[in-house]
Amino acid sequence: MKNPAIFFGAIVVAVISLALGIYYAIPGVYHILTSGSHPVMDPQPTHIILFVGIFVICVIAALVTRPRANAR
C-alpha cells in the first residue's frame, strides 16, 4: 500500500508528537492536560512515553508507505 497521503500524514503526526513529547519532558513549564499523579510543573513520564510511542509508530508507517522513485 503506497499511498502518499498516508506517507505525508504520518510525517506530520510524527513531528507533532515528537514536539509534544519534548514539551512534556521539560521541567518547570506548566503542562496542560496532565493527570493527578504528578504536579503540573514536573515532567510527565506517561505523556512522554505516549507521544514518543506515537512518534515511533508514525516513523515506521512513513517508511513503509514512502513513495518509490521513478526508475528511468
mmCIF file as Biopython writes it, N, C-alpha, C and O atoms, coordinates in Angstrom:
data_model
#
loop_
_atom_site.group_PDB
_atom_site.id
_atom_site.type_symbol
_atom_site.label_atom_id
_atom_site.label_alt_id
_atom_site.label_comp_id
_atom_site.label_asym_id
_atom_site.label_entity_id
_atom_site.label_seq_id
_atom_site.pdbx_PDB_ins_code
_atom_site.Cartn_x
_atom_site.Cartn_y
_atom_site.Cartn_z
_atom_site.occupancy
_atom_site.B_iso_or_equiv
_atom_site.auth_seq_id
_atom_site.auth_asym_id
_atom_site.pdbx_PDB_model_num
ATOM 1   N N  . MET A ? 1  ? 0.845  -1.175 0.000   1.0 0.0 1  A 1 
ATOM 2   C CA . MET A ? 1  ? 0.000  0.000  0.000   1.0 0.0 1  A 1 
ATOM 3   C C  . MET A ? 1  ? 0.888  1.235  0.000   1.0 0.0 1  A 1 
ATOM 4   O O  . MET A ? 1  ? 1.437  1.598  1.040   1.0 0.0 1  A 1 
ATOM 5   N N  . LYS A ? 2  ? 1.035  1.875  -1.129  1.0 0.0 2  A 1 
ATOM 6   C CA . LYS A ? 2  ? 1.875  3.059  -1.256  1.0 0.0 2  A 1 
ATOM 7   C C  . LYS A ? 2  ? 0.985  4.273  -1.485  1.0 0.0 2  A 1 
ATOM 8   O O  . LYS A ? 2  ? 0.790  4.700  -2.623  1.0 0.0 2  A 1 
ATOM 9   N N  . ASN A ? 3  ? 0.455  4.820  -0.419  1.0 0.0 3  A 1 
ATOM 10  C CA . ASN A ? 3  ? -0.432 5.966  -0.510  1.0 0.0 3  A 1 
ATOM 11  C C  . ASN A ? 3  ? 0.327  7.207  -0.040  1.0 0.0 3  A 1 
ATOM 12  O O  . ASN A ? 3  ? 0.755  7.255  1.113   1.0 0.0 3  A 1 
ATOM 13  N N  . PRO A ? 4  ? 0.506  8.215  -0.906  1.0 0.0 4  A 1 
ATOM 14  C CA . PRO A ? 4  ? 1.246  9.413  -0.495  1.0 0.0 4  A 1 
ATOM 15  C C  . PRO A ? 4  ? 0.559  10.192 0.620   1.0 0.0 4  A 1 
ATOM 16  O O  . PRO A ? 4  ? 1.236  10.846 1.413   1.0 0.0 4  A 1 
ATOM 17  N N  . ALA A ? 5  ? -0.766 10.137 0.700   1.0 0.0 5  A 1 
ATOM 18  C CA . ALA A ? 5  ? -1.471 10.850 1.771   1.0 0.0 5  A 1 
ATOM 19  C C  . ALA A ? 5  ? -1.123 10.258 3.130   1.0 0.0 5  A 1 
ATOM 20  O O  . ALA A ? 5  ? -0.936 10.998 4.096   1.0 0.0 5  A 1 
ATOM 21  N N  . ILE A ? 6  ? -1.033 8.945  3.216   1.0 0.0 6  A 1 
ATOM 22  C CA . ILE A ? 6  ? -0.647 8.302  4.474   1.0 0.0 6  A 1 
ATOM 23  C C  . ILE A ? 6  ? 0.802  8.625  4.800   1.0 0.0 6  A 1 
ATOM 24  O O  . ILE A ? 6  ? 1.137  8.849  5.963   1.0 0.0 6  A 1 
ATOM 25  N N  . PHE A ? 7  ? 1.655  8.654  3.803   1.0 0.0 7  A 1 
ATOM 26  C CA . PHE A ? 7  ? 3.064  8.970  3.998   1.0 0.0 7  A 1 
ATOM 27  C C  . PHE A ? 7  ? 3.237  10.364 4.602   1.0 0.0 7  A 1 
ATOM 28  O O  . PHE A ? 7  ? 3.899  10.527 5.627   1.0 0.0 7  A 1 
ATOM 29  N N  . PHE A ? 8  ? 2.635  11.366 3.955   1.0 0.0 8  A 1 
ATOM 30  C CA . PHE A ? 8  ? 2.791  12.741 4.445   1.0 0.0 8  A 1 
ATOM 31  C C  . PHE A ? 8  ? 2.027  12.968 5.752   1.0 0.0 8  A 1 
ATOM 32  O O  . PHE A ? 8  ? 2.469  13.748 6.595   1.0 0.0 8  A 1 
ATOM 33  N N  . GLY A ? 9  ? 0.900  12.306 5.926   1.0 0.0 9  A 1 
ATOM 34  C CA . GLY A ? 9  ? 0.171  12.404 7.185   1.0 0.0 9  A 1 
ATOM 35  C C  . GLY A ? 9  ? 0.958  11.824 8.339   1.0 0.0 9  A 1 
ATOM 36  O O  . GLY A ? 9  ? 0.955  12.378 9.438   1.0 0.0 9  A 1 
ATOM 37  N N  . ALA A ? 10 ? 1.633  10.714 8.098   1.0 0.0 10 A 1 
ATOM 38  C CA . ALA A ? 10 ? 2.455  10.099 9.143   1.0 0.0 10 A 1 
ATOM 39  C C  . ALA A ? 10 ? 3.622  10.998 9.520   1.0 0.0 10 A 1 
ATOM 40  O O  . ALA A ? 10 ? 4.002  11.065 10.689  1.0 0.0 10 A 1 
ATOM 41  N N  . ILE A ? 11 ? 4.194  11.687 8.541   1.0 0.0 11 A 1 
ATOM 42  C CA . ILE A ? 11 ? 5.290  12.614 8.828   1.0 0.0 11 A 1 
ATOM 43  C C  . ILE A ? 11 ? 4.794  13.782 9.685   1.0 0.0 11 A 1 
ATOM 44  O O  . ILE A ? 11 ? 5.454  14.174 10.647  1.0 0.0 11 A 1 
ATOM 45  N N  . VAL A ? 12 ? 3.642  14.328 9.337   1.0 0.0 12 A 1 
ATOM 46  C CA . VAL A ? 12 ? 3.089  15.463 10.098  1.0 0.0 12 A 1 
ATOM 47  C C  . VAL A ? 12 ? 2.776  15.045 11.531  1.0 0.0 12 A 1 
ATOM 48  O O  . VAL A ? 12 ? 3.122  15.756 12.475  1.0 0.0 12 A 1 
ATOM 49  N N  . VAL A ? 13 ? 2.128  13.906 11.698  1.0 0.0 13 A 1 
ATOM 50  C CA . VAL A ? 13 ? 1.789  13.428 13.041  1.0 0.0 13 A 1 
ATOM 51  C C  . VAL A ? 13 ? 3.057  13.103 13.828  1.0 0.0 13 A 1 
ATOM 52  O O  . VAL A ? 13 ? 3.102  13.336 15.036  1.0 0.0 13 A 1 
ATOM 53  N N  . ALA A ? 14 ? 4.082  12.572 13.174  1.0 0.0 14 A 1 
ATOM 54  C CA . ALA A ? 14 ? 5.343  12.257 13.854  1.0 0.0 14 A 1 
ATOM 55  C C  . ALA A ? 14 ? 6.010  13.521 14.380  1.0 0.0 14 A 1 
ATOM 56  O O  . ALA A ? 14 ? 6.505  13.538 15.507  1.0 0.0 14 A 1 
ATOM 57  N N  . VAL A ? 15 ? 6.027  14.580 13.572  1.0 0.0 15 A 1 
ATOM 58  C CA . VAL A ? 15 ? 6.653  15.837 14.009  1.0 0.0 15 A 1 
ATOM 59  C C  . VAL A ? 15 ? 5.882  16.445 15.176  1.0 0.0 15 A 1 
ATOM 60  O O  . VAL A ? 15 ? 6.485  16.920 16.138  1.0 0.0 15 A 1 
ATOM 61  N N  . ILE A ? 16 ? 4.556  16.433 15.096  1.0 0.0 16 A 1 
ATOM 62  C CA . ILE A ? 16 ? 3.739  16.991 16.179  1.0 0.0 16 A 1 
ATOM 63  C C  . ILE A ? 16 ? 3.902  16.173 17.455  1.0 0.0 16 A 1 
ATOM 64  O O  . ILE A ? 16 ? 4.035  16.746 18.536  1.0 0.0 16 A 1 
ATOM 65  N N  . SER A ? 17 ? 3.894  14.853 17.351  1.0 0.0 17 A 1 
ATOM 66  C CA . SER A ? 17 ? 4.025  14.028 18.551  1.0 0.0 17 A 1 
ATOM 67  C C  . SER A ? 17 ? 5.421  14.136 19.166  1.0 0.0 17 A 1 
ATOM 68  O O  . SER A ? 17 ? 5.556  14.079 20.388  1.0 0.0 17 A 1 
ATOM 69  N N  . LEU A ? 18 ? 6.456  14.291 18.345  1.0 0.0 18 A 1 
ATOM 70  C CA . LEU A ? 18 ? 7.796  14.495 18.895  1.0 0.0 18 A 1 
ATOM 71  C C  . LEU A ? 18 ? 7.871  15.825 19.641  1.0 0.0 18 A 1 
ATOM 72  O O  . LEU A ? 18 ? 8.465  15.903 20.717  1.0 0.0 18 A 1 
ATOM 73  N N  . ALA A ? 19 ? 7.272  16.864 19.077  1.0 0.0 19 A 1 
ATOM 74  C CA . ALA A ? 19 ? 7.250  18.173 19.745  1.0 0.0 19 A 1 
ATOM 75  C C  . ALA A ? 19 ? 6.495  18.100 21.072  1.0 0.0 19 A 1 
ATOM 76  O O  . ALA A ? 19 ? 6.930  18.689 22.062  1.0 0.0 19 A 1 
ATOM 77  N N  . LEU A ? 20 ? 5.382  17.390 21.103  1.0 0.0 20 A 1 
ATOM 78  C CA . LEU A ? 20 ? 4.630  17.246 22.350  1.0 0.0 20 A 1 
ATOM 79  C C  . LEU A ? 20 ? 5.391  16.395 23.367  1.0 0.0 20 A 1 
ATOM 80  O O  . LEU A ? 20 ? 5.340  16.674 24.565  1.0 0.0 20 A 1 
ATOM 81  N N  . GLY A ? 21 ? 6.088  15.371 22.908  1.0 0.0 21 A 1 
ATOM 82  C CA . GLY A ? 21 ? 6.901  14.567 23.815  1.0 0.0 21 A 1 
ATOM 83  C C  . GLY A ? 21 ? 8.008  15.387 24.463  1.0 0.0 21 A 1 
ATOM 84  O O  . GLY A ? 21 ? 8.283  15.237 25.654  1.0 0.0 21 A 1 
ATOM 85  N N  . ILE A ? 22 ? 8.635  16.247 23.685  1.0 0.0 22 A 1 
ATOM 86  C CA . ILE A ? 22 ? 9.674  17.129 24.228  1.0 0.0 22 A 1 
ATOM 87  C C  . ILE A ? 22 ? 9.058  18.147 25.181  1.0 0.0 22 A 1 
ATOM 88  O O  . ILE A ? 22 ? 9.634  18.447 26.227  1.0 0.0 22 A 1 
ATOM 89  N N  . TYR A ? 23 ? 7.883  18.683 24.823  1.0 0.0 23 A 1 
ATOM 90  C CA . TYR A ? 23 ? 7.196  19.661 25.670  1.0 0.0 23 A 1 
ATOM 91  C C  . TYR A ? 23 ? 6.894  19.076 27.052  1.0 0.0 23 A 1 
ATOM 92  O O  . TYR A ? 23 ? 7.129  19.732 28.067  1.0 0.0 23 A 1 
ATOM 93  N N  . TYR A ? 24 ? 6.378  17.853 27.093  1.0 0.0 24 A 1 
ATOM 94  C CA . TYR A ? 24 ? 6.047  17.230 28.372  1.0 0.0 24 A 1 
ATOM 95  C C  . TYR A ? 24 ? 7.291  16.761 29.128  1.0 0.0 24 A 1 
ATOM 96  O O  . TYR A ? 24 ? 7.178  16.393 30.297  1.0 0.0 24 A 1 
ATOM 97  N N  . ALA A ? 25 ? 8.459  16.760 28.511  1.0 0.0 25 A 1 
ATOM 98  C CA . ALA A ? 25 ? 9.690  16.360 29.191  1.0 0.0 25 A 1 
ATOM 99  C C  . ALA A ? 25 ? 10.396 17.545 29.851  1.0 0.0 25 A 1 
ATOM 100 O O  . ALA A ? 25 ? 11.279 17.341 30.683  1.0 0.0 25 A 1 
ATOM 101 N N  . ILE A ? 26 ? 10.030 18.767 29.502  1.0 0.0 26 A 1 
ATOM 102 C CA . ILE A ? 26 ? 10.701 19.956 30.025  1.0 0.0 26 A 1 
ATOM 103 C C  . ILE A ? 26 ? 10.191 20.247 31.440  1.0 0.0 26 A 1 
ATOM 104 O O  . ILE A ? 26 ? 8.990  20.443 31.626  1.0 0.0 26 A 1 
ATOM 105 N N  . PRO A ? 27 ? 11.079 20.278 32.438  1.0 0.0 27 A 1 
ATOM 106 C CA . PRO A ? 27 ? 10.642 20.616 33.801  1.0 0.0 27 A 1 
ATOM 107 C C  . PRO A ? 27 ? 10.485 22.130 33.957  1.0 0.0 27 A 1 
ATOM 108 O O  . PRO A ? 27 ? 11.153 22.907 33.275  1.0 0.0 27 A 1 
ATOM 109 N N  . GLY A ? 28 ? 9.606  22.530 34.849  1.0 0.0 28 A 1 
ATOM 110 C CA . GLY A ? 28 ? 9.415  23.941 35.151  1.0 0.0 28 A 1 
ATOM 111 C C  . GLY A ? 28 ? 8.458  24.659 34.213  1.0 0.0 28 A 1 
ATOM 112 O O  . GLY A ? 28 ? 8.295  25.875 34.319  1.0 0.0 28 A 1 
ATOM 113 N N  . VAL A ? 29 ? 7.827  23.944 33.307  1.0 0.0 29 A 1 
ATOM 114 C CA . VAL A ? 29 ? 6.855  24.526 32.386  1.0 0.0 29 A 1 
ATOM 115 C C  . VAL A ? 29 ? 5.484  23.998 32.779  1.0 0.0 29 A 1 
ATOM 116 O O  . VAL A ? 29 ? 5.346  22.827 33.131  1.0 0.0 29 A 1 
ATOM 117 N N  . TYR A ? 30 ? 4.465  24.859 32.720  1.0 0.0 30 A 1 
ATOM 118 C CA . TYR A ? 30 ? 3.116  24.413 33.047  1.0 0.0 30 A 1 
ATOM 119 C C  . TYR A ? 30 ? 2.619  23.494 31.940  1.0 0.0 30 A 1 
ATOM 120 O O  . TYR A ? 30 ? 2.464  23.916 30.794  1.0 0.0 30 A 1 
ATOM 121 N N  . HIS A ? 31 ? 2.371  22.235 32.290  1.0 0.0 31 A 1 
ATOM 122 C CA . HIS A ? 31 ? 1.917  21.242 31.323  1.0 0.0 31 A 1 
ATOM 123 C C  . HIS A ? 31 ? 0.395  21.117 31.404  1.0 0.0 31 A 1 
ATOM 124 O O  . HIS A ? 31 ? -0.159 20.790 32.453  1.0 0.0 31 A 1 
ATOM 125 N N  . ILE A ? 32 ? -0.262 21.380 30.289  1.0 0.0 32 A 1 
ATOM 126 C CA . ILE A ? 32 ? -1.715 21.256 30.251  1.0 0.0 32 A 1 
ATOM 127 C C  . ILE A ? 32 ? -2.086 19.792 30.081  1.0 0.0 32 A 1 
ATOM 128 O O  . ILE A ? 32 ? -1.261 18.985 29.651  1.0 0.0 32 A 1 
ATOM 129 N N  . LEU A ? 33 ? -3.310 19.451 30.413  1.0 0.0 33 A 1 
ATOM 130 C CA . LEU A ? 33 ? -3.850 18.095 30.257  1.0 0.0 33 A 1 
ATOM 131 C C  . LEU A ? 33 ? -3.004 17.039 30.965  1.0 0.0 33 A 1 
ATOM 132 O O  . LEU A ? 33 ? -2.602 16.049 30.354  1.0 0.0 33 A 1 
ATOM 133 N N  . THR A ? 34 ? -2.739 17.249 32.236  1.0 0.0 34 A 1 
ATOM 134 C CA . THR A ? 34 ? -1.949 16.279 32.995  1.0 0.0 34 A 1 
ATOM 135 C C  . THR A ? 34 ? -2.839 15.498 33.941  1.0 0.0 34 A 1 
ATOM 136 O O  . THR A ? 34 ? -3.922 15.946 34.317  1.0 0.0 34 A 1 
ATOM 137 N N  . SER A ? 35 ? -2.365 14.326 34.317  1.0 0.0 35 A 1 
ATOM 138 C CA . SER A ? 35 ? -3.087 13.523 35.294  1.0 0.0 35 A 1 
ATOM 139 C C  . SER A ? 35 ? -2.701 13.974 36.696  1.0 0.0 35 A 1 
ATOM 140 O O  . SER A ? 35 ? -1.772 14.766 36.857  1.0 0.0 35 A 1 
ATOM 141 N N  . GLY A ? 36 ? -3.390 13.490 37.691  1.0 0.0 36 A 1 
ATOM 142 C CA . GLY A ? 36 ? -3.152 13.930 39.056  1.0 0.0 36 A 1 
ATOM 143 C C  . GLY A ? 36 ? -1.962 13.283 39.732  1.0 0.0 36 A 1 
ATOM 144 O O  . GLY A ? 36 ? -1.667 13.617 40.880  1.0 0.0 36 A 1 
ATOM 145 N N  . SER A ? 37 ? -1.262 12.369 39.068  1.0 0.0 37 A 1 
ATOM 146 C CA . SER A ? 37 ? -0.167 11.661 39.727  1.0 0.0 37 A 1 
ATOM 147 C C  . SER A ? 37 ? 1.099  12.503 39.849  1.0 0.0 37 A 1 
ATOM 148 O O  . SER A ? 37 ? 1.905  12.264 40.749  1.0 0.0 37 A 1 
ATOM 149 N N  . HIS A ? 38 ? 1.293  13.473 38.975  1.0 0.0 38 A 1 
ATOM 150 C CA . HIS A ? 38 ? 2.481  14.329 39.026  1.0 0.0 38 A 1 
ATOM 151 C C  . HIS A ? 38 ? 2.045  15.792 39.024  1.0 0.0 38 A 1 
ATOM 152 O O  . HIS A ? 38 ? 1.048  16.142 38.392  1.0 0.0 38 A 1 
ATOM 153 N N  . PRO A ? 39 ? 2.796  16.656 39.736  1.0 0.0 39 A 1 
ATOM 154 C CA . PRO A ? 39 ? 2.484  18.087 39.673  1.0 0.0 39 A 1 
ATOM 155 C C  . PRO A ? 39 ? 2.627  18.617 38.240  1.0 0.0 39 A 1 
ATOM 156 O O  . PRO A ? 39 ? 3.395  18.078 37.445  1.0 0.0 39 A 1 
ATOM 157 N N  . VAL A ? 40 ? 1.888  19.663 37.928  1.0 0.0 40 A 1 
ATOM 158 C CA . VAL A ? 40 ? 1.855  20.163 36.556  1.0 0.0 40 A 1 
ATOM 159 C C  . VAL A ? 40 ? 3.169  20.801 36.111  1.0 0.0 40 A 1 
ATOM 160 O O  . VAL A ? 40 ? 3.376  20.984 34.911  1.0 0.0 40 A 1 
ATOM 161 N N  . MET A ? 41 ? 4.049  21.140 37.027  1.0 0.0 41 A 1 
ATOM 162 C CA . MET A ? 41 ? 5.332  21.755 36.660  1.0 0.0 41 A 1 
ATOM 163 C C  . MET A ? 41 ? 6.450  20.722 36.497  1.0 0.0 41 A 1 
ATOM 164 O O  . MET A ? 41 ? 7.553  21.080 36.085  1.0 0.0 41 A 1 
ATOM 165 N N  . ASP A ? 42 ? 6.192  19.461 36.809  1.0 0.0 42 A 1 
ATOM 166 C CA . ASP A ? 42 ? 7.185  18.394 36.665  1.0 0.0 42 A 1 
ATOM 167 C C  . ASP A ? 42 ? 7.015  17.699 35.314  1.0 0.0 42 A 1 
ATOM 168 O O  . ASP A ? 42 ? 5.941  17.764 34.717  1.0 0.0 42 A 1 
ATOM 169 N N  . PRO A ? 43 ? 8.070  17.034 34.828  1.0 0.0 43 A 1 
ATOM 170 C CA . PRO A ? 43 ? 7.910  16.233 33.603  1.0 0.0 43 A 1 
ATOM 171 C C  . PRO A ? 43 ? 6.854  15.144 33.797  1.0 0.0 43 A 1 
ATOM 172 O O  . PRO A ? 43 ? 6.717  14.589 34.887  1.0 0.0 43 A 1 
ATOM 173 N N  . GLN A ? 44 ? 6.126  14.852 32.750  1.0 0.0 44 A 1 
ATOM 174 C CA . GLN A ? 44 ? 5.039  13.875 32.790  1.0 0.0 44 A 1 
ATOM 175 C C  . GLN A ? 44 ? 5.477  12.607 32.059  1.0 0.0 44 A 1 
ATOM 176 O O  . GLN A ? 44 ? 5.365  12.537 30.835  1.0 0.0 44 A 1 
ATOM 177 N N  . PRO A ? 45 ? 5.976  11.600 32.790  1.0 0.0 45 A 1 
ATOM 178 C CA . PRO A ? 45 ? 6.532  10.413 32.124  1.0 0.0 45 A 1 
ATOM 179 C C  . PRO A ? 45 ? 5.517  9.642  31.280  1.0 0.0 45 A 1 
ATOM 180 O O  . PRO A ? 45 ? 5.880  9.105  30.233  1.0 0.0 45 A 1 
ATOM 181 N N  . THR A ? 46 ? 4.263  9.574  31.706  1.0 0.0 46 A 1 
ATOM 182 C CA . THR A ? 46 ? 3.279  8.842  30.909  1.0 0.0 46 A 1 
ATOM 183 C C  . THR A ? 46 ? 3.012  9.540  29.581  1.0 0.0 46 A 1 
ATOM 184 O O  . THR A ? 46 ? 2.847  8.881  28.555  1.0 0.0 46 A 1 
ATOM 185 N N  . HIS A ? 47 ? 2.968  10.856 29.596  1.0 0.0 47 A 1 
ATOM 186 C CA . HIS A ? 47 ? 2.758  11.607 28.359  1.0 0.0 47 A 1 
ATOM 187 C C  . HIS A ? 47 ? 3.972  11.490 27.435  1.0 0.0 47 A 1 
ATOM 188 O O  . HIS A ? 47 ? 3.830  11.383 26.217  1.0 0.0 47 A 1 
ATOM 189 N N  . ILE A ? 48 ? 5.153  11.512 28.026  1.0 0.0 48 A 1 
ATOM 190 C CA . ILE A ? 48 ? 6.375  11.381 27.226  1.0 0.0 48 A 1 
ATOM 191 C C  . ILE A ? 48 ? 6.384  10.031 26.517  1.0 0.0 48 A 1 
ATOM 192 O O  . ILE A ? 48 ? 6.642  9.959  25.315  1.0 0.0 48 A 1 
ATOM 193 N N  . ILE A ? 49 ? 6.101  8.963  27.259  1.0 0.0 49 A 1 
ATOM 194 C CA . ILE A ? 49 ? 6.089  7.617  26.667  1.0 0.0 49 A 1 
ATOM 195 C C  . ILE A ? 49 ? 5.027  7.526  25.579  1.0 0.0 49 A 1 
ATOM 196 O O  . ILE A ? 49 ? 5.270  6.946  24.521  1.0 0.0 49 A 1 
ATOM 197 N N  . LEU A ? 50 ? 3.859  8.091  25.831  1.0 0.0 50 A 1 
ATOM 198 C CA . LEU A ? 50 ? 2.770  8.043  24.857  1.0 0.0 50 A 1 
ATOM 199 C C  . LEU A ? 50 ? 3.162  8.735  23.554  1.0 0.0 50 A 1 
ATOM 200 O O  . LEU A ? 50 ? 3.012  8.156  22.478  1.0 0.0 50 A 1 
ATOM 201 N N  . PHE A ? 51 ? 3.658  9.959  23.639  1.0 0.0 51 A 1 
ATOM 202 C CA . PHE A ? 51 ? 3.958  10.719 22.432  1.0 0.0 51 A 1 
ATOM 203 C C  . PHE A ? 51 ? 5.196  10.195 21.699  1.0 0.0 51 A 1 
ATOM 204 O O  . PHE A ? 51 ? 5.248  10.256 20.471  1.0 0.0 51 A 1 
ATOM 205 N N  . VAL A ? 52 ? 6.175  9.692  22.414  1.0 0.0 52 A 1 
ATOM 206 C CA . VAL A ? 52 ? 7.332  9.092  21.754  1.0 0.0 52 A 1 
ATOM 207 C C  . VAL A ? 52 ? 6.918  7.777  21.077  1.0 0.0 52 A 1 
ATOM 208 O O  . VAL A ? 52 ? 7.423  7.447  20.004  1.0 0.0 52 A 1 
ATOM 209 N N  . GLY A ? 53 ? 6.012  7.037  21.697  1.0 0.0 53 A 1 
ATOM 210 C CA . GLY A ? 53 ? 5.493  5.830  21.068  1.0 0.0 53 A 1 
ATOM 211 C C  . GLY A ? 53 ? 4.730  6.134  19.784  1.0 0.0 53 A 1 
ATOM 212 O O  . GLY A ? 53 ? 4.884  5.430  18.787  1.0 0.0 53 A 1 
ATOM 213 N N  . ILE A ? 54 ? 3.911  7.177  19.806  1.0 0.0 54 A 1 
ATOM 214 C CA . ILE A ? 54 ? 3.198  7.606  18.597  1.0 0.0 54 A 1 
ATOM 215 C C  . ILE A ? 54 ? 4.201  8.033  17.533  1.0 0.0 54 A 1 
ATOM 216 O O  . ILE A ? 54 ? 4.021  7.737  16.351  1.0 0.0 54 A 1 
ATOM 217 N N  . PHE A ? 55 ? 5.254  8.726  17.949  1.0 0.0 55 A 1 
ATOM 218 C CA . PHE A ? 55 ? 6.292  9.152  17.013  1.0 0.0 55 A 1 
ATOM 219 C C  . PHE A ? 55 ? 6.932  7.947  16.319  1.0 0.0 55 A 1 
ATOM 220 O O  . PHE A ? 55 ? 7.100  7.950  15.099  1.0 0.0 55 A 1 
ATOM 221 N N  . VAL A ? 56 ? 7.285  6.935  17.083  1.0 0.0 56 A 1 
ATOM 222 C CA . VAL A ? 56 ? 7.929  5.747  16.516  1.0 0.0 56 A 1 
ATOM 223 C C  . VAL A ? 56 ? 6.995  5.029  15.539  1.0 0.0 56 A 1 
ATOM 224 O O  . VAL A ? 56 ? 7.418  4.612  14.461  1.0 0.0 56 A 1 
ATOM 225 N N  . ILE A ? 57 ? 5.725  4.890  15.923  1.0 0.0 57 A 1 
ATOM 226 C CA . ILE A ? 57 ? 4.754  4.241  15.039  1.0 0.0 57 A 1 
ATOM 227 C C  . ILE A ? 57 ? 4.593  5.021  13.741  1.0 0.0 57 A 1 
ATOM 228 O O  . ILE A ? 57 ? 4.512  4.422  12.669  1.0 0.0 57 A 1 
ATOM 229 N N  . CYS A ? 58 ? 4.545  6.341  13.820  1.0 0.0 58 A 1 
ATOM 230 C CA . CYS A ? 58 ? 4.389  7.160  12.610  1.0 0.0 58 A 1 
ATOM 231 C C  . CYS A ? 58 ? 5.629  7.111  11.723  1.0 0.0 58 A 1 
ATOM 232 O O  . CYS A ? 58 ? 5.507  7.128  10.498  1.0 0.0 58 A 1 
ATOM 233 N N  . VAL A ? 59 ? 6.807  7.052  12.313  1.0 0.0 59 A 1 
ATOM 234 C CA . VAL A ? 59 ? 8.023  6.934  11.507  1.0 0.0 59 A 1 
ATOM 235 C C  . VAL A ? 59 ? 8.025  5.590  10.773  1.0 0.0 59 A 1 
ATOM 236 O O  . VAL A ? 59 ? 8.379  5.526  9.596   1.0 0.0 59 A 1 
ATOM 237 N N  . ILE A ? 60 ? 7.639  4.541  11.453  1.0 0.0 60 A 1 
ATOM 238 C CA . ILE A ? 60 ? 7.559  3.229  10.793  1.0 0.0 60 A 1 
ATOM 239 C C  . ILE A ? 60 ? 6.522  3.252  9.679   1.0 0.0 60 A 1 
ATOM 240 O O  . ILE A ? 60 ? 6.762  2.714  8.598   1.0 0.0 60 A 1 
ATOM 241 N N  . ALA A ? 61 ? 5.365  3.874  9.933   1.0 0.0 61 A 1 
ATOM 242 C CA . ALA A ? 61 ? 4.322  3.976  8.905   1.0 0.0 61 A 1 
ATOM 243 C C  . ALA A ? 61 ? 4.809  4.777  7.699   1.0 0.0 61 A 1 
ATOM 244 O O  . ALA A ? 61 ? 4.501  4.433  6.558   1.0 0.0 61 A 1 
ATOM 245 N N  . ALA A ? 62 ? 5.569  5.842  7.949   1.0 0.0 62 A 1 
ATOM 246 C CA . ALA A ? 62 ? 6.098  6.641  6.839   1.0 0.0 62 A 1 
ATOM 247 C C  . ALA A ? 62 ? 7.128  5.850  6.042   1.0 0.0 62 A 1 
ATOM 248 O O  . ALA A ? 62 ? 7.181  5.969  4.817   1.0 0.0 62 A 1 
ATOM 249 N N  . LEU A ? 63 ? 7.938  5.055  6.707   1.0 0.0 63 A 1 
ATOM 250 C CA . LEU A ? 63 ? 8.922  4.243  5.993   1.0 0.0 63 A 1 
ATOM 251 C C  . LEU A ? 63 ? 8.261  3.149  5.152   1.0 0.0 63 A 1 
ATOM 252 O O  . LEU A ? 63 ? 8.720  2.837  4.054   1.0 0.0 63 A 1 
ATOM 253 N N  . VAL A ? 64 ? 7.196  2.581  5.672   1.0 0.0 64 A 1 
ATOM 254 C CA . VAL A ? 64 ? 6.508  1.512  4.946   1.0 0.0 64 A 1 
ATOM 255 C C  . VAL A ? 64 ? 5.748  2.056  3.741   1.0 0.0 64 A 1 
ATOM 256 O O  . VAL A ? 64 ? 5.678  1.394  2.706   1.0 0.0 64 A 1 
ATOM 257 N N  . THR A ? 65 ? 5.182  3.246  3.865   1.0 0.0 65 A 1 
ATOM 258 C CA . THR A ? 65 ? 4.336  3.792  2.795   1.0 0.0 65 A 1 
ATOM 259 C C  . THR A ? 65 ? 5.033  4.837  1.940   1.0 0.0 65 A 1 
ATOM 260 O O  . THR A ? 65 ? 4.370  5.543  1.180   1.0 0.0 65 A 1 
ATOM 261 N N  . ARG A ? 66 ? 6.334  4.954  2.041   1.0 0.0 66 A 1 
ATOM 262 C CA . ARG A ? 66 ? 7.010  6.006  1.267   1.0 0.0 66 A 1 
ATOM 263 C C  . ARG A ? 66 ? 6.896  5.713  -0.223  1.0 0.0 66 A 1 
ATOM 264 O O  . ARG A ? 66 ? 6.976  4.558  -0.641  1.0 0.0 66 A 1 
ATOM 265 N N  . PRO A ? 67 ? 6.709  6.760  -1.022  1.0 0.0 67 A 1 
ATOM 266 C CA . PRO A ? 67 ? 6.597  6.562  -2.461  1.0 0.0 67 A 1 
ATOM 267 C C  . PRO A ? 67 ? 7.940  6.150  -3.056  1.0 0.0 67 A 1 
ATOM 268 O O  . PRO A ? 67 ? 8.994  6.574  -2.582  1.0 0.0 67 A 1 
ATOM 269 N N  . ARG A ? 68 ? 7.894  5.337  -4.076  1.0 0.0 68 A 1 
ATOM 270 C CA . ARG A ? 68 ? 9.109  4.890  -4.724  1.0 0.0 68 A 1 
ATOM 271 C C  . ARG A ? 68 ? 9.543  5.910  -5.765  1.0 0.0 68 A 1 
ATOM 272 O O  . ARG A ? 68 ? 8.717  6.599  -6.364  1.0 0.0 68 A 1 
ATOM 273 N N  . ALA A ? 69 ? 10.832 5.995  -5.965  1.0 0.0 69 A 1 
ATOM 274 C CA . ALA A ? 69 ? 11.369 6.872  -7.011  1.0 0.0 69 A 1 
ATOM 275 C C  . ALA A ? 69 ? 11.102 6.226  -8.376  1.0 0.0 69 A 1 
ATOM 276 O O  . ALA A ? 69 ? 11.158 5.006  -8.524  1.0 0.0 69 A 1 
ATOM 277 N N  . ASN A ? 70 ? 10.816 7.057  -9.346  1.0 0.0 70 A 1 
ATOM 278 C CA . ASN A ? 70 ? 10.564 6.541  -10.697 1.0 0.0 70 A 1 
ATOM 279 C C  . ASN A ? 70 ? 11.876 6.075  -11.327 1.0 0.0 70 A 1 
ATOM 280 O O  . ASN A ? 70 ? 12.847 6.828  -11.398 1.0 0.0 70 A 1 
ATOM 281 N N  . ALA A ? 71 ? 11.887 4.834  -11.778 1.0 0.0 71 A 1 
ATOM 282 C CA . ALA A ? 71 ? 13.090 4.290  -12.415 1.0 0.0 71 A 1 
ATOM 283 C C  . ALA A ? 71 ? 13.064 4.637  -13.897 1.0 0.0 71 A 1 
ATOM 284 O O  . ALA A ? 71 ? 12.068 4.390  -14.578 1.0 0.0 71 A 1 
ATOM 285 N N  . ARG A ? 72 ? 14.132 5.197  -14.387 1.0 0.0 72 A 1 
ATOM 286 C CA . ARG A ? 72 ? 14.200 5.580  -15.803 1.0 0.0 72 A 1 
ATOM 287 C C  . ARG A ? 72 ? 15.333 4.913  -16.469 1.0 0.0 72 A 1 
ATOM 288 O O  . ARG A ? 72 ? 15.551 5.113  -17.664 1.0 0.0 72 A 1 
#
